[in-house]
Amino acid sequence: MIRSIVPRMLATMYAAPGIGLAAPQVGLDLRFAVIDLQPDEKPAPITLINPRIEQKSREEATREEGCLSLPGHYAEVTRPERVVVAYEDLEGQPQTIAADGLLATCLQHEIDHLDGILFVDHLSALKRNMILRKMVKEKRARKIG
């Protein structure tokens, strides 16, 4: 089943454009995500089924994050700098990936989605409320216009 969904998920992610997309973001009650940082400007998608963070570094890194669920909204989020993630691939084989930098951030971001967490949940209440108020204002403006 997941194998048949992955091409549409990747197409949705690339069209957004984005670098990661979790199944719950497109209304699927499944625990998987797709990621593609497109190293060297070429597609190199990773499908992570039942991913879980096995290790996190104590060192943290702050990076600007956005989300296809909250288009046009970005904020600085601090997360562990390095992670090790265990998951299953499309063949059901166990895999492990060690990551730092943007890939580590993206892995954590997508696993958060699978756990019902958005990047704004990592922000202070003030910053989170600013983004949410801005979204409500934009929604009202679209209804009026």
VMD Tcl script that builds the backbone (N, CA, C; Angstrom):
set m [mol new atoms 435]
animate dup $m
set s [atomselect $m all]
$s set {name element resname resid chain x y z} {
  {N N MET 1 A 0.818 -1.200 0.000}
  {CA C MET 1 A 0.000 0.000 0.000}
  {C C MET 1 A 0.861 1.264 0.000}
  {N N ILE 2 A 1.848 1.313 0.908}
  {CA C ILE 2 A 2.700 2.496 0.984}
  {C C ILE 2 A 3.440 2.702 -0.332}
  {N N ARG 3 A 3.898 1.604 -0.919}
  {CA C ARG 3 A 4.640 1.686 -2.180}
  {C C ARG 3 A 3.833 2.431 -3.253}
  {N N SER 4 A 2.519 2.239 -3.285}
  {CA C SER 4 A 1.688 2.899 -4.294}
  {C C SER 4 A 1.447 4.376 -3.971}
  {N N ILE 5 A 1.589 4.752 -2.714}
  {CA C ILE 5 A 1.340 6.131 -2.289}
  {C C ILE 5 A 2.581 7.014 -2.449}
  {N N VAL 6 A 3.760 6.422 -2.310}
  {CA C VAL 6 A 5.015 7.188 -2.306}
  {C C VAL 6 A 5.174 8.093 -3.529}
  {N N PRO 7 A 4.927 7.627 -4.767}
  {CA C PRO 7 A 5.109 8.535 -5.913}
  {C C PRO 7 A 4.248 9.799 -5.821}
  {N N ARG 8 A 3.001 9.661 -5.352}
  {CA C ARG 8 A 2.125 10.841 -5.201}
  {C C ARG 8 A 2.618 11.750 -4.088}
  {N N MET 9 A 3.119 11.143 -3.013}
  {CA C MET 9 A 3.659 11.958 -1.909}
  {C C MET 9 A 4.870 12.759 -2.395}
  {N N LEU 10 A 5.752 12.099 -3.128}
  {CA C LEU 10 A 6.931 12.802 -3.645}
  {C C LEU 10 A 6.518 13.910 -4.611}
  {N N ALA 11 A 5.562 13.636 -5.491}
  {CA C ALA 11 A 5.098 14.658 -6.440}
  {C C ALA 11 A 4.523 15.855 -5.692}
  {N N THR 12 A 3.754 15.599 -4.644}
  {CA C THR 12 A 3.182 16.681 -3.828}
  {C C THR 12 A 4.289 17.488 -3.167}
  {N N MET 13 A 5.275 16.801 -2.616}
  {CA C MET 13 A 6.382 17.465 -1.928}
  {C C MET 13 A 7.194 18.317 -2.908}
  {N N TYR 14 A 7.538 17.752 -4.062}
  {CA C TYR 14 A 8.330 18.501 -5.039}
  {C C TYR 14 A 7.561 19.717 -5.559}
  {N N ALA 15 A 6.252 19.568 -5.759}
  {CA C ALA 15 A 5.437 20.662 -6.305}
  {C C ALA 15 A 5.297 21.817 -5.329}
  {N N ALA 16 A 5.405 21.551 -4.043}
  {CA C ALA 16 A 5.131 22.569 -3.015}
  {C C ALA 16 A 5.992 23.833 -3.117}
  {N N PRO 17 A 7.250 23.896 -3.271}
  {CA C PRO 17 A 8.243 22.843 -3.153}
  {C C PRO 17 A 8.646 22.633 -1.691}
  {N N GLY 18 A 9.004 21.397 -1.388}
  {CA C GLY 18 A 9.435 21.073 -0.038}
  {C C GLY 18 A 10.517 20.020 -0.068}
  {N N ILE 19 A 11.040 19.699 1.122}
  {CA C ILE 19 A 12.091 18.683 1.213}
  {C C ILE 19 A 11.664 17.497 2.070}
  {N N GLY 20 A 10.465 17.553 2.618}
  {CA C GLY 20 A 9.954 16.442 3.411}
  {C C GLY 20 A 8.446 16.509 3.491}
  {N N LEU 21 A 7.826 15.338 3.617}
  {CA C LEU 21 A 6.374 15.274 3.733}
  {C C LEU 21 A 6.023 14.000 4.493}
  {N N ALA 22 A 5.208 14.149 5.522}
  {CA C ALA 22 A 4.771 13.016 6.329}
  {C C ALA 22 A 3.342 12.643 5.960}
  {N N ALA 23 A 3.036 11.353 6.037}
  {CA C ALA 23 A 1.716 10.849 5.650}
  {C C ALA 23 A 0.560 11.618 6.307}
  {N N PRO 24 A 0.624 11.938 7.612}
  {CA C PRO 24 A -0.498 12.681 8.211}
  {C C PRO 24 A -0.763 14.050 7.565}
  {N N GLN 25 A 0.248 14.635 6.936}
  {CA C GLN 25 A 0.065 15.935 6.297}
  {C C GLN 25 A -0.861 15.856 5.086}
  {N N VAL 26 A -1.005 14.669 4.528}
  {CA C VAL 26 A -1.895 14.497 3.377}
  {C C VAL 26 A -3.091 13.615 3.754}
  {N N GLY 27 A -3.410 13.589 5.043}
  {CA C GLY 27 A -4.613 12.913 5.520}
  {C C GLY 27 A -4.522 11.412 5.666}
  {N N LEU 28 A -3.312 10.868 5.678}
  {CA C LEU 28 A -3.139 9.425 5.816}
  {C C LEU 28 A -2.765 9.064 7.251}
  {N N ASP 29 A -3.474 8.115 7.799}
  {CA C ASP 29 A -3.196 7.651 9.160}
  {C C ASP 29 A -2.182 6.516 9.101}
  {N N LEU 30 A -1.005 6.850 8.570}
  {CA C LEU 30 A 0.092 5.895 8.435}
  {C C LEU 30 A 1.352 6.538 8.991}
  {N N ARG 31 A 2.291 5.709 9.419}
  {CA C ARG 31 A 3.512 6.227 10.026}
  {C C ARG 31 A 4.681 6.110 9.040}
  {N N PHE 32 A 4.686 7.019 8.058}
  {CA C PHE 32 A 5.825 7.079 7.139}
  {C C PHE 32 A 5.966 8.489 6.590}
  {N N ALA 33 A 7.165 8.758 6.085}
  {CA C ALA 33 A 7.465 10.074 5.529}
  {C C ALA 33 A 8.422 9.905 4.358}
  {N N VAL 34 A 8.441 10.907 3.504}
  {CA C VAL 34 A 9.411 10.966 2.411}
  {C C VAL 34 A 10.253 12.228 2.607}
  {N N ILE 35 A 11.517 12.110 2.248}
  {CA C ILE 35 A 12.463 13.230 2.362}
  {C C ILE 35 A 13.336 13.227 1.122}
  {N N ASP 36 A 13.638 14.414 0.621}
  {CA C ASP 36 A 14.593 14.532 -0.474}
  {C C ASP 36 A 15.241 15.907 -0.425}
  {N N LEU 37 A 16.493 15.946 -0.019}
  {CA C LEU 37 A 17.246 17.201 0.022}
  {C C LEU 37 A 17.820 17.537 -1.349}
  {N N GLN 38 A 17.687 16.636 -2.297}
  {CA C GLN 38 A 18.192 16.782 -3.658}
  {C C GLN 38 A 19.661 17.226 -3.701}
  {N N PRO 39 A 20.534 16.397 -3.119}
  {CA C PRO 39 A 21.955 16.748 -3.200}
  {C C PRO 39 A 22.377 16.787 -4.671}
  {N N ASP 40 A 23.239 17.695 -4.990}
  {CA C ASP 40 A 23.709 17.865 -6.372}
  {C C ASP 40 A 22.565 18.164 -7.335}
  {N N GLU 41 A 21.458 18.747 -6.806}
  {CA C GLU 41 A 20.318 19.148 -7.635}
  {C C GLU 41 A 19.646 17.971 -8.355}
  {N N LYS 42 A 19.855 16.745 -7.847}
  {CA C LYS 42 A 19.236 15.566 -8.449}
  {C C LYS 42 A 18.362 14.889 -7.406}
  {N N PRO 43 A 17.198 14.376 -7.807}
  {CA C PRO 43 A 16.343 13.674 -6.846}
  {C C PRO 43 A 17.075 12.499 -6.194}
  {N N ALA 44 A 16.924 12.395 -4.879}
  {CA C ALA 44 A 17.494 11.292 -4.103}
  {C C ALA 44 A 16.556 11.019 -2.924}
  {N N PRO 45 A 15.316 10.595 -3.235}
  {CA C PRO 45 A 14.323 10.443 -2.174}
  {C C PRO 45 A 14.612 9.301 -1.213}
  {N N ILE 46 A 14.214 9.519 0.032}
  {CA C ILE 46 A 14.295 8.505 1.078}
  {C C ILE 46 A 12.875 8.313 1.594}
  {N N THR 47 A 12.444 7.064 1.692}
  {CA C THR 47 A 11.155 6.749 2.295}
  {C C THR 47 A 11.431 6.097 3.635}
  {N N LEU 48 A 10.862 6.673 4.696}
  {CA C LEU 48 A 11.084 6.180 6.053}
  {C C LEU 48 A 9.768 5.639 6.604}
  {N N ILE 49 A 9.719 4.332 6.820}
  {CA C ILE 49 A 8.527 3.702 7.361}
  {C C ILE 49 A 8.784 3.402 8.838}
  {N N ASN 50 A 7.859 3.818 9.674}
  {CA C ASN 50 A 7.980 3.649 11.134}
  {C C ASN 50 A 9.309 4.170 11.680}
  {N N PRO 51 A 9.700 5.395 11.298}
  {CA C PRO 51 A 10.983 5.905 11.779}
  {C C PRO 51 A 10.945 6.248 13.266}
  {N N ARG 52 A 12.097 6.101 13.889}
  {CA C ARG 52 A 12.227 6.491 15.297}
  {C C ARG 52 A 13.659 6.965 15.528}
  {N N ILE 53 A 13.759 7.976 16.367}
  {CA C ILE 53 A 15.078 8.513 16.694}
  {C C ILE 53 A 15.699 7.607 17.751}
  {N N GLU 54 A 16.858 7.058 17.416}
  {CA C GLU 54 A 17.576 6.148 18.316}
  {C C GLU 54 A 18.572 6.908 19.194}
  {N N GLN 55 A 19.183 7.936 18.621}
  {CA C GLN 55 A 20.171 8.731 19.353}
  {C C GLN 55 A 20.049 10.192 18.947}
  {N N LYS 56 A 20.303 11.069 19.929}
  {CA C LYS 56 A 20.331 12.515 19.688}
  {C C LYS 56 A 21.610 13.055 20.304}
  {N N SER 57 A 22.225 14.014 19.655}
  {CA C SER 57 A 23.409 14.646 20.231}
  {C C SER 57 A 22.985 15.624 21.320}
  {N N ARG 58 A 23.888 15.880 22.224}
  {CA C ARG 58 A 23.623 16.913 23.240}
  {C C ARG 58 A 23.768 18.300 22.627}
  {N N GLU 59 A 24.645 18.406 21.626}
  {CA C GLU 59 A 24.831 19.679 20.944}
  {C C GLU 59 A 23.569 19.987 20.138}
  {N N GLU 60 A 23.225 21.252 20.126}
  {CA C GLU 60 A 22.033 21.673 19.392}
  {C C GLU 60 A 22.399 22.614 18.259}
  {N N ALA 61 A 21.506 22.724 17.316}
  {CA C ALA 61 A 21.674 23.645 16.197}
  {C C ALA 61 A 20.334 24.338 15.964}
  {N N THR 62 A 20.409 25.593 15.567}
  {CA C THR 62 A 19.204 26.370 15.277}
  {C C THR 62 A 19.149 26.606 13.777}
  {N N ARG 63 A 17.997 26.315 13.206}
  {CA C ARG 63 A 17.816 26.441 11.759}
  {C C ARG 63 A 16.405 26.963 11.509}
  {N N GLU 64 A 16.265 27.759 10.460}
  {CA C GLU 64 A 14.935 28.234 10.090}
  {C C GLU 64 A 14.142 27.071 9.497}
  {N N GLU 65 A 12.919 26.893 10.001}
  {CA C GLU 65 A 12.053 25.831 9.497}
  {C C GLU 65 A 10.756 26.426 8.987}
  {N N GLY 66 A 10.219 25.747 7.997}
  {CA C GLY 66 A 8.904 26.045 7.484}
  {C C GLY 66 A 8.183 24.725 7.362}
  {N N CYS 67 A 6.957 24.769 6.895}
  {CA C CYS 67 A 6.185 23.536 6.854}
  {C C CYS 67 A 5.115 23.629 5.781}
  {N N LEU 68 A 4.949 22.553 5.035}
  {CA C LEU 68 A 3.908 22.535 4.015}
  {C C LEU 68 A 2.523 22.631 4.643}
  {N N SER 69 A 2.406 22.301 5.928}
  {CA C SER 69 A 1.126 22.433 6.630}
  {C C SER 69 A 0.830 23.880 7.021}
  {N N LEU 70 A 1.864 24.704 7.084}
  {CA C LEU 70 A 1.726 26.122 7.440}
  {C C LEU 70 A 2.460 26.951 6.385}
  {N N PRO 71 A 1.974 26.941 5.146}
  {CA C PRO 71 A 2.713 27.577 4.046}
  {C C PRO 71 A 2.999 29.060 4.286}
  {N N GLY 72 A 4.246 29.423 3.959}
  {CA C GLY 72 A 4.642 30.818 4.063}
  {C C GLY 72 A 5.052 31.270 5.448}
  {N N HIS 73 A 5.064 30.371 6.406}
  {CA C HIS 73 A 5.425 30.736 7.773}
  {C C HIS 73 A 6.716 30.012 8.171}
  {N N TYR 74 A 7.633 30.780 8.736}
  {CA C TYR 74 A 8.954 30.247 9.076}
  {C C TYR 74 A 9.356 30.758 10.452}
  {N N ALA 75 A 10.189 29.972 11.121}
  {CA C ALA 75 A 10.718 30.395 12.422}
  {C C ALA 75 A 11.987 29.611 12.716}
  {N N GLU 76 A 12.819 30.193 13.560}
  {CA C GLU 76 A 14.043 29.532 14.011}
  {C C GLU 76 A 13.675 28.471 15.049}
  {N N VAL 77 A 14.112 27.230 14.823}
  {CA C VAL 77 A 13.840 26.127 15.738}
  {C C VAL 77 A 15.166 25.507 16.146}
  {N N THR 78 A 15.309 25.242 17.430}
  {CA C THR 78 A 16.517 24.610 17.954}
  {C C THR 78 A 16.228 23.142 18.222}
  {N N ARG 79 A 17.088 22.296 17.672}
  {CA C ARG 79 A 16.953 20.845 17.803}
  {C C ARG 79 A 18.339 20.234 18.003}
  {N N PRO 80 A 18.390 18.951 18.376}
  {CA C PRO 80 A 19.698 18.284 18.427}
  {C C PRO 80 A 20.405 18.400 17.073}
  {N N GLU 81 A 21.703 18.622 17.126}
  {CA C GLU 81 A 22.486 18.830 15.906}
  {C C GLU 81 A 22.633 17.551 15.076}
  {N N ARG 82 A 22.724 16.415 15.763}
  {CA C ARG 82 A 22.906 15.133 15.074}
  {C C ARG 82 A 21.910 14.111 15.623}
  {N N VAL 83 A 21.457 13.234 14.737}
  {CA C VAL 83 A 20.547 12.160 15.161}
  {C C VAL 83 A 20.906 10.873 14.432}
  {N N VAL 84 A 20.501 9.772 15.035}
  {CA C VAL 84 A 20.532 8.472 14.381}
  {C C VAL 84 A 19.084 7.993 14.365}
  {N N VAL 85 A 18.597 7.677 13.170}
  {CA C VAL 85 A 17.204 7.278 12.990}
  {C C VAL 85 A 17.149 5.858 12.437}
  {N N ALA 86 A 16.324 5.033 13.062}
  {CA C ALA 86 A 16.063 3.682 12.565}
  {C C ALA 86 A 14.711 3.698 11.866}
  {N N TYR 87 A 14.590 2.966 10.774}
  {CA C TYR 87 A 13.344 2.915 10.011}
  {C C TYR 87 A 13.353 1.671 9.135}
  {N N GLU 88 A 12.240 1.436 8.468}
  {CA C GLU 88 A 12.159 0.370 7.467}
  {C C GLU 88 A 12.083 1.027 6.105}
  {N N ASP 89 A 12.711 0.394 5.110}
  {CA C ASP 89 A 12.618 0.906 3.744}
  {C C ASP 89 A 11.388 0.308 3.054}
  {N N LEU 90 A 11.211 0.603 1.781}
  {CA C LEU 90 A 10.035 0.123 1.049}
  {C C LEU 90 A 9.979 -1.401 0.918}
  {N N GLU 91 A 11.099 -2.057 1.085}
  {CA C GLU 91 A 11.136 -3.524 1.039}
  {C C GLU 91 A 10.911 -4.131 2.418}
  {N N GLY 92 A 10.704 -3.283 3.436}
  {CA C GLY 92 A 10.497 -3.772 4.792}
  {C C GLY 92 A 11.784 -4.108 5.523}
  {N N GLN 93 A 12.910 -3.716 4.937}
  {CA C GLN 93 A 14.213 -4.004 5.544}
  {C C GLN 93 A 14.583 -2.918 6.549}
  {N N PRO 94 A 15.095 -3.322 7.724}
  {CA C PRO 94 A 15.514 -2.317 8.699}
  {C C PRO 94 A 16.722 -1.527 8.188}
  {N N GLN 95 A 16.673 -0.237 8.408}
  {CA C GLN 95 A 17.747 0.657 7.991}
  {C C GLN 95 A 18.065 1.614 9.142}
  {N N THR 96 A 19.246 2.188 9.098}
  {CA C THR 96 A 19.642 3.217 10.057}
  {C C THR 96 A 20.333 4.319 9.271}
  {N N ILE 97 A 20.044 5.547 9.655}
  {CA C ILE 97 A 20.709 6.685 9.024}
  {C C ILE 97 A 21.214 7.614 10.117}
  {N N ALA 98 A 22.495 7.980 10.009}
  {CA C ALA 98 A 23.086 8.967 10.919}
  {C C ALA 98 A 23.126 10.279 10.145}
  {N N ALA 99 A 22.673 11.347 10.767}
  {CA C ALA 99 A 22.562 12.606 10.033}
  {C C ALA 99 A 22.932 13.795 10.901}
  {N N ASP 100 A 23.429 14.824 10.225}
  {CA C ASP 100 A 23.639 16.116 10.872}
  {C C ASP 100 A 23.148 17.178 9.903}
  {N N GLY 101 A 23.248 18.437 10.303}
  {CA C GLY 101 A 22.866 19.532 9.429}
  {C C GLY 101 A 21.402 19.494 9.024}
  {N N LEU 102 A 21.142 19.875 7.778}
  {CA C LEU 102 A 19.779 19.981 7.276}
  {C C LEU 102 A 19.052 18.633 7.318}
  {N N LEU 103 A 19.755 17.546 7.007}
  {CA C LEU 103 A 19.101 16.235 7.026}
  {C C LEU 103 A 18.644 15.878 8.432}
  {N N ALA 104 A 19.452 16.163 9.440}
  {CA C ALA 104 A 19.052 15.879 10.828}
  {C C ALA 104 A 17.814 16.690 11.194}
  {N N THR 105 A 17.785 17.942 10.804}
  {CA C THR 105 A 16.624 18.797 11.077}
  {C C THR 105 A 15.388 18.243 10.378}
  {N N CYS 106 A 15.523 17.885 9.114}
  {CA C CYS 106 A 14.401 17.389 8.333}
  {C C CYS 106 A 13.867 16.075 8.914}
  {N N LEU 107 A 14.746 15.171 9.291}
  {CA C LEU 107 A 14.319 13.909 9.900}
  {C C LEU 107 A 13.510 14.169 11.169}
  {N N GLN 108 A 14.025 15.041 12.029}
  {CA C GLN 108 A 13.318 15.342 13.268}
  {C C GLN 108 A 11.971 16.011 12.997}
  {N N HIS 109 A 11.945 16.914 12.036}
  {CA C HIS 109 A 10.725 17.631 11.668}
  {C C HIS 109 A 9.653 16.644 11.193}
  {N N GLU 110 A 10.023 15.721 10.307}
  {CA C GLU 110 A 9.047 14.771 9.762}
  {C C GLU 110 A 8.608 13.754 10.816}
  {N N ILE 111 A 9.515 13.300 11.667}
  {CA C ILE 111 A 9.136 12.380 12.742}
  {C C ILE 111 A 8.200 13.098 13.714}
  {N N ASP 112 A 8.442 14.380 13.957}
  {CA C ASP 112 A 7.508 15.161 14.776}
  {C C ASP 112 A 6.093 15.099 14.189}
  {N N HIS 113 A 5.967 15.266 12.870}
  {CA C HIS 113 A 4.644 15.194 12.235}
  {C C HIS 113 A 3.969 13.861 12.546}
  {N N LEU 114 A 4.736 12.788 12.489}
  {CA C LEU 114 A 4.186 11.459 12.751}
  {C C LEU 114 A 3.715 11.322 14.202}
  {N N ASP 115 A 4.277 12.165 15.072}
  {CA C ASP 115 A 3.897 12.175 16.493}
  {C C ASP 115 A 2.895 13.285 16.812}
  {N N GLY 116 A 2.365 13.954 15.770}
  {CA C GLY 116 A 1.366 15.005 15.978}
  {C C GLY 116 A 1.936 16.332 16.434}
  {N N ILE 117 A 3.197 16.574 16.142}
  {CA C ILE 117 A 3.877 17.807 16.572}
  {C C ILE 117 A 4.243 18.636 15.346}
  {N N LEU 118 A 3.967 19.941 15.397}
  {CA C LEU 118 A 4.369 20.864 14.337}
  {C C LEU 118 A 5.574 21.678 14.806}
  {N N PHE 119 A 6.313 22.251 13.868}
  {CA C PHE 119 A 7.488 23.031 14.254}
  {C C PHE 119 A 7.122 24.175 15.188}
  {N N VAL 120 A 5.907 24.713 15.061}
  {CA C VAL 120 A 5.505 25.825 15.939}
  {C C VAL 120 A 5.367 25.373 17.394}
  {N N ASP 121 A 5.205 24.063 17.618}
  {CA C ASP 121 A 5.123 23.544 18.987}
  {C C ASP 121 A 6.461 23.646 19.714}
  {N N HIS 122 A 7.536 23.880 18.968}
  {CA C HIS 122 A 8.869 24.054 19.564}
  {C C HIS 122 A 9.167 25.511 19.889}
  {N N LEU 123 A 8.258 26.397 19.539}
  {CA C LEU 123 A 8.474 27.835 19.745}
  {C C LEU 123 A 7.899 28.289 21.076}
  {N N SER 124 A 8.312 29.467 21.493}
  {CA C SER 124 A 7.707 30.059 22.689}
  {C C SER 124 A 6.243 30.346 22.378}
  {N N ALA 125 A 5.430 30.461 23.414}
  {CA C ALA 125 A 4.007 30.744 23.229}
  {C C ALA 125 A 3.814 32.038 22.445}
  {N N LEU 126 A 4.647 33.035 22.724}
  {CA C LEU 126 A 4.535 34.322 22.032}
  {C C LEU 126 A 4.765 34.156 20.528}
  {N N LYS 127 A 5.868 33.505 20.152}
  {CA C LYS 127 A 6.169 33.325 18.733}
  {C C LYS 127 A 5.119 32.451 18.047}
  {N N ARG 128 A 4.703 31.388 18.716}
  {CA C ARG 128 A 3.690 30.500 18.146}
  {C C ARG 128 A 2.381 31.258 17.908}
  {N N ASN 129 A 1.954 32.040 18.899}
  {CA C ASN 129 A 0.710 32.801 18.768}
  {C C ASN 129 A 0.796 33.852 17.674}
  {N N MET 130 A 1.972 34.449 17.496}
  {CA C MET 130 A 2.142 35.425 16.414}
  {C C MET 130 A 1.889 34.760 15.058}
  {N N ILE 131 A 2.459 33.576 14.865}
  {CA C ILE 131 A 2.275 32.860 13.596}
  {C C ILE 131 A 0.814 32.464 13.424}
  {N N LEU 132 A 0.204 31.938 14.472}
  {CA C LEU 132 A -1.190 31.490 14.369}
  {C C LEU 132 A -2.138 32.657 14.106}
  {N N ARG 133 A -1.901 33.805 14.767}
  {CA C ARG 133 A -2.736 34.996 14.505}
  {C C ARG 133 A -2.575 35.467 13.065}
  {N N LYS 134 A -1.353 35.427 12.570}
  {CA C LYS 134 A -1.083 35.831 11.196}
  {C C LYS 134 A -1.821 34.909 10.212}
  {N N MET 135 A -1.849 33.616 10.518}
  {CA C MET 135 A -2.557 32.664 9.664}
  {C C MET 135 A -4.060 32.940 9.648}
  {N N VAL 136 A -4.633 33.234 10.808}
  {CA C VAL 136 A -6.069 33.542 10.898}
  {C C VAL 136 A -6.377 34.800 10.084}
  {N N LYS 137 A -5.515 35.799 10.224}
  {CA C LYS 137 A -5.694 37.058 9.485}
  {C C LYS 137 A -5.637 36.811 7.972}
  {N N GLU 138 A -4.687 35.980 7.535}
  {CA C GLU 138 A -4.555 35.664 6.105}
  {C C GLU 138 A -5.789 34.907 5.604}
  {N N LYS 139 A -6.308 34.006 6.428}
  {CA C LYS 139 A -7.495 33.231 6.042}
  {C C LYS 139 A -8.695 34.156 5.876}
  {N N ARG 140 A -8.851 35.094 6.823}
  {CA C ARG 140 A -9.955 36.054 6.729}
  {C C ARG 140 A -9.826 36.911 5.476}
  {N N ALA 141 A -8.613 37.344 5.175}
  {CA C ALA 141 A -8.385 38.187 3.993}
  {C C ALA 141 A -8.723 37.431 2.710}
  {N N ARG 142 A -8.430 36.129 2.669}
  {CA C ARG 142 A -8.766 35.325 1.480}
  {C C ARG 142 A -10.281 35.185 1.317}
  {N N LYS 143 A -11.004 35.070 2.444}
  {CA C LYS 143 A -12.473 34.939 2.374}
  {C C LYS 143 A -13.107 36.230 1.867}
  {N N ILE 144 A -12.548 37.367 2.306}
  {CA C ILE 144 A -13.086 38.668 1.912}
  {C C ILE 144 A -12.777 38.945 0.452}
  {N N GLY 145 A -11.526 38.622 0.048}
  {CA C GLY 145 A -11.061 38.909 -1.315}
  {C C GLY 145 A -11.636 37.974 -2.260}
}
mol reanalyze $m
mol bondsrecalc $m
mol representation Tube
mol addrep $m
